[in-house]
Amino acid sequence: MSVEGAFDGRGHAVFLRAINVGNRRIAMADLRMVFAEVGYPGVATFQAAGNIIVPGTDPPRSSLIEDGIERHFGFRSEAFVRSADEITAVVTGVPWSTADATVEISFLEHPPDPVDVRTLVEPVEEPEALIVSGAHVYFRRQGKGIETVHREATTERILGMRTTRRSFRTVFAMADRMRR
C-alpha cells in the first residue's frame, strides 16, 4: 500500500474511543446527526467503530463532540482528532512492513512522558514490537488471532491517559478517503 501524494490537506479524522463495543452502541446515522448538531455537518463515517472524517480546515473540538455523544447516548467517548497531515505522518511513519504482521496504531491524548514510554516499551518481546512516536503508539504482532500480552488497557495504565487503537488498514483506509 502506498500513500505517496494521497492527501490534499483537507479535513480531519476523528477516532472515537470504545464505540460499538459492549453496551456502547451507536448507529452511524445517529452519530452523523450528533456531529451536525454540535457544528460539524457533512461528516462521513467509516466502518461502525467511531471513525469519522470531518470536512473543512478548522479542527473539530473534542470537547464538543464528547459532550454531544454523552448528551445523546448517555456515555462519554473520548475523541482523538488528527489533521490530514497528521494522518499522513502516522501512516507513512509505520516503522515495519505491514505485509507480514498485524500493525495497530494507538492514538494518545498527547505525547507521553519519556519515563512512561520506557516502562511501556521495555517488557515487549519479539515477535511483538512497540514504538512510541509523538502522540501515537505503533504495535506489531504476528497475527490478529494470536494472543498478546500487550493490550490497550496496558498502554492506558502505564501512560496514565486514555487511548484508542485502530488497525493500520483502518487508518490507511481513512487516509485514502480523506484525499477524495
C-alpha positions as CSV (number, residue, x, y, z in Angstrom):
1,M,0.0,0.0,0.0
2,S,1.3,3.4,-0.9
3,V,0.2,6.8,0.4
4,E,2.6,9.0,-1.7
5,G,0.6,12.0,-2.7
6,A,-2.6,10.6,-1.1
7,F,-3.7,13.7,0.8
8,D,-4.9,17.0,-0.3
9,G,-4.6,18.5,3.2
10,R,-8.3,19.0,3.9
11,G,-10.4,17.7,6.7
12,H,-9.7,16.0,10.0
13,A,-10.0,12.4,11.1
14,V,-11.8,11.8,14.4
15,F,-11.3,8.4,16.2
16,L,-13.8,7.8,19.0
17,R,-12.9,5.5,21.9
18,A,-14.9,2.4,22.5
19,I,-17.8,2.9,20.1
20,N,-20.0,-0.2,19.3
21,V,-18.4,-2.4,21.9
22,G,-20.3,-3.8,24.8
23,N,-23.4,-1.6,25.6
24,R,-22.0,1.4,23.8
25,R,-23.9,1.0,20.6
26,I,-24.4,3.9,18.2
27,A,-25.9,3.8,14.6
28,M,-23.6,5.7,12.3
29,A,-26.6,7.8,11.1
30,D,-27.2,8.9,14.7
31,L,-23.5,9.7,15.1
32,R,-23.6,11.9,12.0
33,M,-26.6,13.7,13.4
34,V,-24.8,14.4,16.7
35,F,-21.8,15.8,14.7
36,A,-24.2,18.1,12.8
37,E,-25.9,19.3,16.0
38,V,-22.5,20.2,17.6
39,G,-21.5,22.2,14.5
40,Y,-19.9,19.7,12.1
41,P,-22.3,18.9,9.3
42,G,-21.4,16.7,6.3
43,V,-19.2,14.3,8.1
44,A,-18.5,10.8,6.7
45,T,-18.3,7.7,8.9
46,F,-16.1,4.8,8.1
47,Q,-16.9,1.3,9.5
48,A,-19.1,1.2,12.5
49,A,-16.3,1.8,15.0
50,G,-16.3,5.6,15.6
51,N,-14.1,6.6,12.6
52,I,-15.3,10.0,11.3
53,I,-14.0,12.4,8.6
54,V,-14.9,16.0,9.2
55,P,-14.6,18.3,6.2
56,G,-13.0,21.7,6.4
57,T,-9.9,23.3,7.6
58,D,-10.8,24.2,11.2
59,P,-10.1,21.3,13.5
60,P,-13.2,20.0,15.4
61,R,-13.2,20.5,19.1
62,S,-13.0,17.2,21.0
63,S,-15.0,18.5,24.0
64,L,-18.0,19.5,21.8
65,I,-18.0,16.0,20.2
66,E,-17.6,14.2,23.6
67,D,-20.3,16.4,25.2
68,G,-22.7,15.7,22.3
69,I,-22.2,12.0,22.5
70,E,-22.8,12.0,26.2
71,R,-25.9,14.1,25.9
72,H,-27.5,11.9,23.2
73,F,-26.3,8.4,24.2
74,G,-25.7,8.6,27.9
75,F,-22.0,7.7,27.9
76,R,-18.8,9.6,27.2
77,S,-16.4,8.6,24.3
78,E,-13.1,10.4,24.0
79,A,-12.5,12.0,20.6
80,F,-9.0,11.9,19.1
81,V,-8.7,14.5,16.4
82,R,-5.9,14.4,13.7
83,S,-5.5,16.6,10.7
84,A,-4.9,15.1,7.2
85,D,-1.2,16.0,7.5
86,E,-1.0,14.2,10.9
87,I,-2.7,11.1,9.4
88,T,-0.2,11.2,6.5
89,A,2.6,11.2,9.1
90,V,1.0,8.4,11.1
91,V,0.5,6.1,8.0
92,T,3.9,6.8,6.5
93,G,5.6,6.6,9.9
94,V,4.9,2.9,10.5
95,P,8.3,1.5,11.3
96,W,7.7,-2.0,9.9
97,S,6.3,-3.8,6.9
98,T,2.6,-4.2,7.2
99,A,2.6,-7.2,4.9
100,D,4.0,-9.8,7.4
101,A,2.3,-8.7,10.6
102,T,-0.6,-7.1,12.2
103,V,0.2,-3.4,12.9
104,E,-2.0,-1.4,15.1
105,I,-1.9,2.3,16.0
106,S,-3.0,3.8,19.3
107,F,-3.9,7.5,19.3
108,L,-2.9,9.2,22.5
109,E,-4.2,12.4,24.1
110,H,-0.7,13.9,24.0
111,P,2.9,12.8,23.8
112,P,3.7,10.8,26.9
113,D,6.5,11.3,29.4
114,P,9.7,9.6,28.3
115,V,9.9,7.6,31.6
116,D,6.5,6.2,31.0
117,V,7.5,5.3,27.4
118,R,10.4,3.3,28.7
119,T,8.1,1.5,31.1
120,L,5.7,0.7,28.3
121,V,8.3,-0.5,25.8
122,E,10.8,-2.5,27.9
123,P,8.7,-5.6,28.6
124,V,7.7,-6.1,24.9
125,E,9.5,-9.1,23.3
126,E,9.8,-10.4,19.8
127,P,7.9,-11.3,17.7
128,E,6.0,-8.3,19.0
129,A,7.3,-4.8,18.9
130,L,6.1,-1.4,20.2
131,I,7.3,2.1,19.3
132,V,6.0,5.4,20.6
133,S,6.2,8.3,18.2
134,G,4.8,11.6,19.4
135,A,1.1,11.1,20.4
136,H,0.9,7.6,18.7
137,V,1.9,4.1,19.6
138,Y,2.8,1.6,16.9
139,F,2.3,-2.0,17.9
140,R,3.3,-5.0,15.8
141,R,2.3,-8.6,16.4
142,Q,2.4,-11.7,14.2
143,G,-1.4,-12.0,13.7
144,K,-4.7,-10.8,14.9
145,G,-5.8,-14.1,16.3
146,I,-2.5,-14.7,18.2
147,E,-2.6,-14.0,21.9
148,T,-0.7,-10.9,23.1
149,V,0.4,-9.7,26.5
150,H,0.1,-6.1,25.4
151,R,-3.4,-4.7,25.5
152,E,-4.8,-1.2,25.0
153,A,-5.6,-1.1,28.7
154,T,-1.9,-1.7,29.4
155,T,-1.0,1.4,27.4
156,E,-3.6,3.5,29.2
157,R,-2.5,2.3,32.7
158,I,1.2,2.9,32.1
159,L,0.9,6.2,30.2
160,G,-1.9,7.5,32.5
161,M,-4.1,8.6,29.7
162,R,-7.0,7.4,27.5
163,T,-6.2,6.0,24.1
164,T,-8.0,4.4,21.2
165,R,-6.4,1.8,18.9
166,R,-7.0,1.1,15.2
167,S,-5.5,-1.3,12.7
168,F,-3.1,0.1,10.2
169,R,-5.5,-0.9,7.5
170,T,-8.3,1.2,9.0
171,V,-6.1,4.2,9.4
172,F,-4.8,3.8,5.9
173,A,-8.4,3.5,4.5
174,M,-9.4,6.6,6.4
175,A,-6.4,8.4,4.9
176,D,-7.4,7.3,1.4
177,R,-10.9,8.6,1.9
178,M,-9.6,11.9,3.1
179,R,-7.9,12.5,-0.2
180,R,-11.2,12.2,-2.2
